[in-house]
Amino acid sequence: MRFSDFNWFDVESYLENDDRVMLVLGACEQHAYLSLLTDAKIPLALADAVSQQSGVLVAPSLNFGASPYFLAYPGTISLRIATLMDVVEDLVRSLYGHGFRRIVVLNGHGGNDPVRGRLYEVANALPELQISWYAWWQSHSVQTVAENNNLKPAHANWLEAFPFTMVSELPPGEKVPPHVPGILSAKGTRRTYGDGVFGGAYQASPEVMDKIFSAAVEDILQLLKFE
């Protein structure tokens, strides 16, 4: 269930029985041969799958994040970190004002991590608010699937190559991770990474990807219990 499927009367009725909501944070940035919105598509797909099982409402996704290091790749749209933190705080405060008290933030982009610090402040300021933060690619259960299949996760490689993120054919084989001398400018990032993949296999079998997705869904279902 998404906000886009509801009107305000529906949300008010939902809140009479449940104060949980899922909030997706994504990004619009280069993912090599994958969709520019990969970081939003994956957590949103997870949220939809979880919603079907739990009935928990899914707020509209934030499709822009902090991606300054990819700005030399056309299509990348980046917010300043300070702007991003303010936007997410405003979203959470809006949800709280309507009566949502248990919020699971499904983050799809590593550049959004600074938001967590702001959310600690918000949680201290708003009574009874409970917030969980879930970055699916960092999950122990997801990493276990990768390890069991001798695959190394990296940006824009097999880990993010779901059928719904593929917008072109993927190269065969693997990419050797480049040497990274330190913090890079956007132009330096493009020179270093070329096509945008950070290294490793370009794709994995459908069976592996199904296991990755299922593991993340189960993680989120557990988080929604707010025990």
C-alpha positions in Angstrom: 0.0 0.0 0.0 1.5 3.3 -1.1 0.4 6.8 -0.3 -0.2 7.2 -4.1 -3.0 4.7 -3.8 -4.7 6.5 -0.9 -6.5 9.8 -0.3 -6.3 11.7 3.0 -9.4 10.0 4.3 -7.7 6.6 3.8 -4.6 7.7 5.7 -6.7 8.9 8.6 -8.5 5.6 8.7 -5.2 3.7 8.5 -3.9 5.6 11.5 -6.9 4.5 13.6 -5.4 1.0 13.6 -1.6 1.4 12.9 1.0 4.0 13.4 3.8 2.4 11.3 5.1 3.6 8.0 8.0 2.9 5.7 10.0 5.8 4.3 12.3 5.2 1.3 15.4 7.3 0.8 17.1 6.9 -2.6 19.2 8.8 -5.0 19.5 9.7 -8.7 23.0 8.8 -9.7 25.1 6.9 -12.1 24.9 3.1 -11.7 26.8 2.2 -14.9 24.5 0.0 -17.0 21.7 0.1 -14.4 19.0 2.6 -13.9 19.9 6.1 -12.5 17.2 5.5 -9.9 18.6 2.1 -8.8 19.0 3.4 -5.2 15.3 4.3 -5.1 14.0 1.3 -7.1 15.5 -1.4 -4.8 14.3 -0.2 -1.4 10.9 0.8 -2.9 10.5 -2.8 -4.3 11.4 -4.1 -0.9 8.9 -1.8 0.7 6.1 -2.9 -1.6 6.9 -6.6 -1.0 6.9 -6.0 2.8 3.7 -4.0 2.6 1.9 -6.9 0.8 2.8 -9.2 3.7 2.4 -6.7 6.6 -0.2 -4.2 5.5 2.2 -1.4 6.5 1.9 1.8 4.5 4.7 3.1 2.2 5.3 6.8 2.0 6.5 8.4 -1.3 10.2 7.8 -1.9 12.8 10.5 -1.8 14.5 10.0 -5.2 17.4 12.4 -4.6 20.3 11.9 -2.2 23.8 13.1 -1.6 26.0 12.1 -4.6 28.6 14.8 -5.1 31.3 12.4 -6.2 29.3 11.3 -9.2 28.4 14.7 -10.6 30.7 14.2 -13.6 28.4 11.5 -14.8 25.4 12.9 -16.7 22.1 12.1 -15.1 23.4 12.3 -11.5 21.4 14.9 -9.5 22.8 15.5 -6.0 21.5 17.4 -2.9 23.9 19.0 -0.5 24.2 16.9 2.7 22.8 19.8 4.8 19.8 20.1 2.4 19.2 16.3 2.5 19.2 16.2 6.3 16.7 19.1 6.5 14.4 17.5 3.9 14.4 14.1 5.7 13.7 15.8 9.0 10.8 17.7 7.5 9.4 14.4 6.1 9.6 12.7 9.5 8.1 15.6 11.3 5.2 15.7 8.8 4.5 12.0 9.4 4.8 12.4 13.1 2.4 15.3 13.1 -0.3 13.1 11.5 0.2 10.4 14.1 2.8 8.1 12.7 5.0 7.0 15.6 7.0 4.0 14.3 9.0 4.7 11.1 11.2 2.4 9.3 13.6 4.3 7.0 14.7 2.1 4.1 17.9 3.7 2.8 19.1 2.7 -0.7 22.2 5.0 -0.9 25.4 5.1 1.1 25.8 8.8 0.5 22.7 9.3 2.7 24.3 8.0 5.8 24.8 11.4 7.4 21.0 11.6 7.8 21.2 9.1 10.6 22.9 11.6 12.9 20.0 14.1 12.3 17.5 11.4 13.0 19.0 10.8 16.4 18.3 14.4 17.2 14.8 14.2 15.9 14.0 11.1 17.9 15.2 12.9 21.1 12.9 15.9 20.2 9.7 14.0 19.4 8.1 12.0 22.2 7.2 8.4 21.5 8.8 8.4 18.1 10.6 5.2 17.2 12.8 5.1 14.1 14.6 2.2 12.5 17.2 2.6 9.8 17.8 -0.2 7.3 20.4 -0.1 4.5 19.8 -3.4 2.7 23.2 -3.9 1.2 24.9 -3.6 4.6 22.6 -6.3 6.2 24.3 -9.3 7.7 21.8 -11.6 6.1 22.4 -10.1 2.6 26.2 -10.2 3.1 25.9 -13.9 4.1 24.2 -14.7 0.8 27.0 -12.9 -1.0 29.7 -14.8 0.9 28.0 -18.1 0.4 28.2 -17.6 -3.3 31.7 -16.2 -3.4 30.5 -12.8 -4.6 31.8 -9.4 -3.5 29.3 -6.6 -3.2 30.2 -3.2 -4.8 28.6 -0.2 -6.3 26.7 -0.9 -9.5 27.9 -4.5 -9.8 25.9 -7.7 -9.5 24.5 -6.8 -6.1 22.2 -4.1 -7.6 21.5 -5.8 -10.9 17.9 -6.9 -10.3 15.6 -7.3 -13.3 13.8 -4.1 -12.4 17.1 -2.0 -12.3 18.5 -3.3 -15.6 18.0 -0.8 -18.4 20.6 -2.2 -20.8 22.6 -5.4 -21.4 25.3 -6.0 -18.8 28.9 -6.9 -19.7 30.0 -10.5 -19.1 32.6 -11.5 -16.5 34.1 -9.3 -13.8 35.8 -5.9 -13.4 39.0 -5.6 -11.5 38.5 -2.9 -8.8 40.7 0.1 -9.6 43.2 1.7 -7.3 41.6 4.6 -5.4 44.2 7.1 -4.1 41.9 8.8 -1.6 39.0 11.2 -1.6 38.3 12.0 -5.2 36.6 14.9 -7.0 33.7 14.2 -9.3 36.1 14.3 -12.3 38.6 12.1 -10.5 35.9 9.6 -9.7 35.0 9.3 -13.4 38.6 8.9 -14.4 39.1 6.2 -11.8 36.0 4.2 -12.2 35.3 4.6 -15.9 32.0 2.9 -16.6 30.9 3.5 -13.0 31.1 0.0 -11.6 33.4 -0.3 -8.6 34.5 -3.8 -9.4 33.5 -7.5 -9.2 31.0 -9.5 -11.2 28.6 -7.5 -13.4 25.7 -9.9 -12.6 24.7 -12.9 -10.6 22.2 -15.7 -11.2 18.5 -15.1 -10.7 18.6 -17.6 -7.9 21.2 -15.5 -6.0 19.3 -12.3 -6.6 16.0 -13.9 -5.3 17.9 -14.9 -2.1 19.2 -11.4 -1.6 15.8 -9.9 -2.1 14.1 -12.4 0.2 16.7 -11.9 2.9 16.2 -8.2 2.9 12.4 -8.5 3.0 12.6 -10.8 6.1 14.9 -8.2 7.8 12.4 -5.4 7.3 9.5 -7.5 8.5 11.4 -8.1 11.7 12.1 -4.4 12.1 8.4 -3.6 11.7 7.8 -5.5 14.9 9.6 -2.7 16.9 10.3 -5.1 19.7 
